[in-house]
């Protein structure tokens, strides 16, 4: 399993936070769901963090069966639609966005 994680490291002004978070939870997650070959999209928001942890606002995880599936999804026209949805609210975010790609190689336990 391949997981492409987009990490939003930074902050949103308190006056904009509720609208920003709502837009990400609804509109952006729905847009991500249209990627071809996507198994699932998950938005993760910080519940708590170590005192010395970086200031991560949220992260999106996109699950694919393979790197080829991920690359095909990112090359699809859907990516431009996703970027358009993100672009509506990203000016409210101060920080950086970066991506990492993980391969799940071991697991224990059942489904949450």
PyMOL commands that set and color helices and strands:
alter all, ss='L'
color gray80, all
select helices_A, chain A and resi 14-32+67-75+78-90
alter helices_A, ss='H'
color red, helices_A
select strands_A, chain A and resi 2-12+40-45+56-64+93-103
alter strands_A, ss='S'
color yellow, strands_A
deselect
rebuild
show_as cartoon
